Amino acid sequence: MATFLEEHTRSCGRTGIVPVFVLSYFLETMMRKRSGNAMKIYKTLAISFVLVALILSHVMCASVAFAYCNMLWGIQYAGYSAPADVAFLLILPYMLGIIAALVIAYVFWKNYRKQR
């Protein structure tokens, strides 16, 4: 395993960026050990990504509400010509993030159930 890490640091040039395949490699080696803590890693990751999705949904509501109120003020006082409904376009990137987090959480939960 030390040779794998040495090869990786030589190929990446000590940038500090850890690619996904390196993380998955260590996750798989931990899962092969079949210890009690290693089997709960998938469960912890699944719960963490569900929490990320919940936080993203709350941030989405707050930012869309702020943008909508800002657009209403701009239409009334600053002469904006776009309708206030444009603020709802902010939902799209947040929804993509929420869906991605939930899919990742589902995959981790499925792997946890498979390891039990």
KEVEX-187128 format. One record per atom (N, C-alpha, C, CB): residue number from 1; atom name; x, y, z. Coordinates in pm, whole numbers, plus 50000, padded with zeros to 5 digits. Glycine has a CB too. Layout:
<nulums>
pos,site,X,Y,Z
NUM,CA,X,Y,Z;
...
</nulums>
This chain:
<nulums>
pos,site,X,Y,Z
1,N,50082,49882,50000;
1,CA,50000,50000,50000;
1,C,50087,50125,50000;
1,CB,49906,50000,50120;
2,N,50201,50119,50063;
2,CA,50288,50237,50064;
2,C,50338,50268,49924;
2,CB,50407,50217,50159;
3,N,50362,50165,49843;
3,CA,50409,50191,49707;
3,C,50300,50257,49625;
3,CB,50455,50061,49640;
4,N,50175,50219,49650;
4,CA,50064,50283,49577;
4,C,50059,50432,49608;
4,CB,49931,50216,49614;
5,N,50072,50467,49737;
5,CA,50070,50607,49775;
5,C,50190,50683,49719;
5,CB,50067,50620,49927;
6,N,50306,50621,49720;
6,CA,50425,50687,49666;
6,C,50409,50713,49516;
6,CB,50550,50602,49692;
7,N,50355,50615,49444;
7,CA,50333,50634,49300;
7,C,50231,50744,49276;
7,CB,50286,50504,49235;
8,N,50129,50749,49358;
8,CA,50026,50851,49341;
8,C,50082,50991,49365;
8,CB,49909,50824,49435;
9,N,50163,51007,49472;
9,CA,50217,51140,49499;
9,C,50316,51183,49392;
9,CB,50283,51142,49637;
10,N,50388,51086,49334;
10,CA,50479,51122,49225;
10,C,50401,51164,49101;
10,CB,50573,51005,49191;
11,N,50290,51094,49072;
11,CA,50215,51126,48951;
11,C,50135,51255,48966;
11,CB,50121,51010,48915;
12,N,50085,51286,49087;
12,CA,50005,51407,49107;
12,C,50091,51528,49139;
12,CB,49905,51385,49218;
13,N,50213,51509,49178;
13,CA,50301,51622,49203;
13,C,50272,51696,49331;
13,CB,50292,51716,49090;
14,N,50228,51629,49435;
14,CA,50206,51688,49567;
14,C,50115,51811,49564;
14,CB,50339,51726,49629;
15,N,50009,51802,49489;
15,CA,49916,51915,49482;
15,C,49819,51916,49600;
15,CB,49838,51911,49353;
16,N,49810,51805,49670;
16,CA,49716,51798,49782;
16,C,49578,51755,49739;
16,CB,49708,51931,49850;
17,N,49557,51731,49612;
17,CA,49428,51688,49562;
17,C,49425,51535,49561;
17,CB,49400,51746,49419;
18,N,49326,51479,49626;
18,CA,49314,51334,49633;
18,C,49203,51292,49537;
18,CB,49285,51285,49778;
19,N,49237,51222,49429;
19,CA,49132,51179,49336;
19,C,49037,51079,49400;
19,CB,49194,51119,49212;
20,N,48924,51063,49337;
20,CA,48820,50976,49391;
20,C,48867,50832,49395;
20,CB,48692,50988,49308;
21,N,48948,50788,49298;
21,CA,48990,50649,49296;
21,C,49079,50615,49414;
21,CB,49062,50619,49166;
22,N,49152,50712,49466;
22,CA,49235,50688,49583;
22,C,49147,50669,49705;
22,CB,49335,50804,49606;
23,N,49044,50753,49719;
23,CA,48952,50739,49832;
23,C,48875,50607,49824;
23,CB,48856,50856,49836;
24,N,48832,50570,49704;
24,CA,48758,50445,49691;
24,C,48849,50326,49718;
24,CB,48696,50433,49551;
25,N,48978,50337,49683;
25,CA,49072,50228,49709;
25,C,49085,50205,49859;
25,CB,49211,50260,49648;
26,N,49100,50312,49936;
26,CA,49113,50297,50080;
26,C,48983,50252,50143;
26,CB,49158,50426,50142;
27,N,48870,50296,50089;
27,CA,48741,50252,50141;
27,C,48723,50102,50118;
27,CB,48627,50330,50076;
28,N,48763,50054,50001;
28,CA,48752,49912,49972;
28,C,48844,49830,50061;
28,CB,48783,49885,49825;
29,N,48966,49878,50085;
29,CA,49057,49803,50172;
29,C,49005,49799,50315;
29,CB,49197,49864,50169;
30,N,48942,49907,50360;
30,CA,48884,49906,50493;
30,C,48766,49810,50500;
30,CB,48841,50047,50534;
31,N,48688,49802,50394;
31,CA,48572,49713,50394;
31,C,48614,49567,50388;
31,CB,48481,49746,50276;
32,N,48731,49540,50331;
32,CA,48778,49402,50326;
32,C,48813,49350,50465;
32,CB,48899,49391,50235;
33,N,48847,49437,50555;
33,CA,48884,49395,50690;
33,C,48765,49339,50767;
33,CB,48945,49512,50767;
34,N,48646,49385,50733;
34,CA,48521,49339,50794;
34,C,48514,49368,50944;
34,CB,48503,49190,50770;
35,N,48581,49471,50988;
35,CA,48569,49507,51129;
35,C,48438,49581,51150;
35,CB,48691,49594,51176;
36,N,48396,49593,51276;
36,CA,48268,49658,51306;
36,C,48266,49803,51264;
36,CB,48238,49648,51453;
37,N,48376,49875,51284;
37,CA,48380,50016,51247;
37,C,48384,50035,51096;
37,CB,48500,50084,51310;
38,N,48453,49946,51027;
38,CA,48465,49960,50881;
38,C,48331,49938,50812;
38,CB,48568,49862,50827;
39,N,48245,49852,50869;
39,CA,48117,49826,50805;
39,C,48021,49943,50823;
39,CB,48055,49700,50861;
40,N,48044,50027,50923;
40,CA,47954,50140,50947;
40,C,47994,50264,50870;
40,CB,47950,50171,51095;
41,N,48102,50256,50795;
41,CA,48146,50373,50718;
41,C,48042,50409,50613;
41,CB,48281,50346,50651;
42,N,47987,50309,50545;
42,CA,47886,50336,50443;
42,C,47761,50400,50505;
42,CB,47848,50207,50369;
43,N,47723,50353,50622;
43,CA,47606,50410,50688;
43,C,47631,50555,50726;
43,CB,47569,50328,50813;
44,N,47750,50583,50779;
44,CA,47784,50720,50816;
44,C,47787,50811,50695;
44,CB,47920,50724,50887;
45,N,47842,50762,50584;
45,CA,47846,50843,50463;
45,C,47706,50867,50407;
45,CB,47934,50774,50357;
46,N,47621,50766,50414;
46,CA,47483,50782,50365;
46,C,47409,50887,50446;
46,CB,47408,50647,50370;
47,N,47422,50880,50577;
47,CA,47355,50979,50663;
47,C,47413,51117,50639;
47,CB,47369,50940,50811;
48,N,47544,51125,50618;
48,CA,47607,51255,50593;
48,C,47555,51318,50465;
48,CB,47759,51240,50586;
49,N,47539,51240,50360;
49,CA,47490,51296,50234;
49,C,47342,51332,50242;
49,CB,47513,51198,50121;
50,N,47265,51262,50322;
50,CA,47125,51303,50344;
50,C,47123,51438,50416;
50,CB,47047,51195,50426;
51,N,47211,51455,50513;
51,CA,47219,51584,50582;
51,C,47263,51695,50488;
51,CB,47315,51575,50700;
52,N,47355,51665,50397;
52,CA,47396,51765,50297;
52,C,47277,51804,50210;
52,CB,47512,51710,50209;
53,N,47196,51707,50171;
53,CA,47078,51737,50090;
53,C,46979,51824,50168;
53,CB,47009,51606,50044;
54,N,46960,51795,50296;
54,CA,46870,51877,50377;
54,C,46921,52019,50392;
54,CB,46850,51814,50514;
55,N,47050,52034,50416;
55,CA,47107,52168,50429;
55,C,47094,52244,50297;
55,CB,47255,52161,50472;
56,N,47120,52175,50187;
56,CA,47104,52240,50056;
56,C,46961,52285,50032;
56,CB,47148,52146,49944;
57,N,46864,52206,50075;
57,CA,46724,52245,50053;
57,C,46689,52370,50134;
57,CB,46630,52130,50089;
58,N,46740,52380,50255;
58,CA,46713,52498,50336;
58,C,46784,52622,50281;
58,CB,46755,52474,50481;
59,N,46906,52605,50235;
59,CA,46979,52717,50174;
59,C,46910,52761,50046;
59,CB,47126,52678,50145;
60,N,46856,52664,49969;
60,CA,46784,52696,49847;
60,C,46662,52782,49878;
60,CB,46742,52568,49774;
61,N,46587,52744,49980;
61,CA,46468,52822,50015;
61,C,46505,52964,50055;
61,CB,46391,52754,50129;
62,N,46609,52978,50133;
62,CA,46649,53111,50179;
62,C,46699,53197,50064;
62,CB,46757,53099,50286;
63,N,46781,53140,49975;
63,CA,46837,53222,49867;
63,C,46731,53257,49762;
63,CB,46953,53147,49800;
64,N,46639,53167,49736;
64,CA,46532,53198,49641;
64,C,46438,53304,49699;
64,CB,46452,53070,49604;
65,N,46407,53294,49827;
65,CA,46321,53396,49889;
65,C,46389,53532,49888;
65,CB,46287,53356,50034;
66,N,46519,53536,49917;
66,CA,46591,53663,49914;
66,C,46595,53721,49773;
66,CB,46733,53645,49968;
67,N,46623,53636,49674;
67,CA,46629,53684,49536;
67,C,46493,53733,49489;
67,CB,46680,53572,49442;
68,N,46385,53665,49529;
68,CA,46251,53706,49490;
68,C,46217,53842,49550;
68,CB,46148,53601,49532;
69,N,46247,53859,49678;
69,CA,46220,53988,49743;
69,C,46306,54100,49682;
69,CB,46246,53979,49894;
70,N,46429,54065,49650;
70,CA,46517,54163,49586;
70,C,46464,54203,49448;
70,CB,46659,54105,49573;
71,N,46412,54107,49374;
71,CA,46355,54138,49243;
71,C,46229,54224,49258;
71,CB,46323,54009,49167;
72,N,46145,54194,49356;
72,CA,46026,54276,49377;
72,C,46064,54420,49411;
72,CB,45939,54217,49490;
73,N,46164,54438,49496;
73,CA,46210,54572,49530;
73,C,46267,54641,49407;
73,CB,46315,54567,49643;
74,N,46345,54567,49328;
74,CA,46406,54625,49209;
74,C,46303,54664,49105;
74,CB,46503,54527,49148;
75,N,46196,54588,49093;
75,CA,46090,54622,48997;
75,C,46017,54748,49043;
75,CB,45990,54503,48982;
76,N,45992,54756,49172;
76,CA,45915,54869,49223;
76,C,45996,54998,49229;
76,CB,45861,54836,49360;
77,N,46122,54991,49270;
77,CA,46198,55113,49297;
77,C,46315,55138,49202;
77,CB,46249,55109,49435;
78,N,46377,55035,49151;
78,CA,46498,55053,49071;
78,C,46473,55040,48921;
78,CB,46603,54953,49112;
79,N,46354,55004,48881;
79,CA,46321,54999,48740;
79,C,46365,54872,48669;
79,CB,46381,55115,48672;
80,N,46373,54759,48742;
80,CA,46407,54632,48676;
80,C,46298,54597,48577;
80,CB,46426,54518,48781;
81,N,46338,54539,48465;
81,CA,46237,54504,48365;
81,C,46205,54354,48366;
81,CB,46284,54545,48228;
82,N,46286,54272,48428;
82,CA,46259,54128,48433;
82,C,46152,54099,48538;
82,CB,46388,54048,48465;
83,N,46069,53999,48514;
83,CA,45968,53966,48614;
83,C,46033,53904,48738;
83,CB,45862,53869,48555;
84,N,45963,53910,48848;
84,CA,46017,53858,48974;
84,C,46032,53706,48972;
84,CB,45927,53898,49090;
85,N,45958,53642,48883;
85,CA,45966,53496,48873;
85,C,46102,53446,48826;
85,CB,45859,53446,48780;
86,N,46186,53535,48777;
86,CA,46321,53496,48735;
86,C,46401,53443,48854;
86,CB,46395,53617,48670;
87,N,46365,53487,48972;
87,CA,46435,53441,49092;
87,C,46421,53291,49112;
87,CB,46383,53515,49214;
88,N,46315,53234,49059;
88,CA,46295,53090,49075;
88,C,46392,53007,48991;
88,CB,46153,53055,49038;
89,N,46466,53069,48902;
89,CA,46567,52995,48827;
89,C,46683,52952,48916;
89,CB,46620,53081,48712;
90,N,46695,53013,49033;
90,CA,46797,52971,49129;
90,C,46772,52830,49183;
90,CB,46804,53069,49244;
91,N,46653,52781,49164;
91,CA,46620,52647,49212;
91,C,46700,52541,49136;
91,CB,46470,52620,49198;
92,N,46727,52562,49009;
92,CA,46788,52458,48927;
92,C,46923,52408,48979;
92,CB,46806,52510,48788;
93,N,47023,52491,49007;
93,CA,47149,52434,49055;
93,C,47135,52369,49192;
93,CB,47255,52542,49062;
94,N,47051,52424,49277;
94,CA,47031,52362,49408;
94,C,46965,52225,49394;
94,CB,46946,52452,49498;
95,N,46868,52214,49304;
95,CA,46801,52085,49284;
95,C,46897,51981,49230;
95,CB,46683,52100,49190;
96,N,46986,52022,49140;
96,CA,47086,51927,49091;
96,C,47175,51877,49204;
96,CB,47171,51991,48981;
97,N,47215,51967,49292;
97,CA,47296,51928,49407;
97,C,47222,51838,49503;
97,CB,47345,52049,49479;
98,N,47096,51868,49527;
98,CA,47015,51786,49618;
98,C,46995,51647,49560;
98,CB,46880,51852,49645;
99,N,46964,51640,49432;
99,CA,46944,51509,49369;
99,C,47073,51429,49369;
99,CB,46893,51526,49224;
100,N,47185,51493,49340;
100,CA,47313,51423,49341;
100,C,47347,51372,49481;
100,CB,47426,51515,49290;
101,N,47323,51453,49584;
101,CA,47351,51409,49721;
101,C,47262,51292,49761;
101,CB,47332,51526,49818;
102,N,47136,51296,49721;
102,CA,47046,51185,49755;
102,C,47081,51058,49680;
102,CB,46903,51224,49725;
103,N,47125,51070,49556;
103,CA,47167,50950,49481;
103,C,47291,50889,49545;
103,CB,47195,50985,49333;
104,N,47386,50973,49582;
104,CA,47508,50923,49647;
104,C,47473,50859,49781;
104,CB,47610,51037,49666;
105,N,47382,50919,49856;
105,CA,47339,50861,49984;
105,C,47272,50726,49963;
105,CB,47244,50956,50057;
106,N,47192,50714,49858;
106,CA,47126,50587,49828;
106,C,47228,50480,49794;
106,CB,47028,50604,49712;
107,N,47330,50515,49717;
107,CA,47433,50418,49681;
107,C,47509,50372,49805;
107,CB,47532,50478,49578;
108,N,47545,50465,49892;
108,CA,47615,50427,50014;
108,C,47526,50342,50104;
108,CB,47662,50552,50089;
109,N,47397,50375,50113;
109,CA,47306,50297,50197;
109,C,47288,50157,50141;
109,CB,47170,50368,50209;
110,N,47279,50147,50009;
110,CA,47266,50015,49947;
110,C,47391,49930,49973;
110,CB,47242,50029,49794;
111,N,47508,49992,49965;
111,CA,47632,49919,49994;
111,C,47638,49879,50141;
111,CB,47754,50004,49957;
112,N,47588,49962,50229;
112,CA,47585,49928,50371;
112,C,47495,49807,50394;
112,CB,47538,50047,50454;
113,N,47378,49808,50331;
113,CA,47285,49696,50348;
113,C,47341,49567,50291;
113,CB,47151,49728,50282;
114,N,47419,49581,50184;
114,CA,47480,49462,50121;
114,C,47589,49404,50210;
114,CB,47538,49498,49982;
115,N,47661,49488,50284;
115,CA,47770,49442,50368;
115,C,47721,49377,50497;
115,CB,47863,49557,50401;
116,N,47597,49404,50537;
116,CA,47546,49349,50663;
116,C,47524,49204,50656;
116,CB,47419,49414,50702;
</nulums>
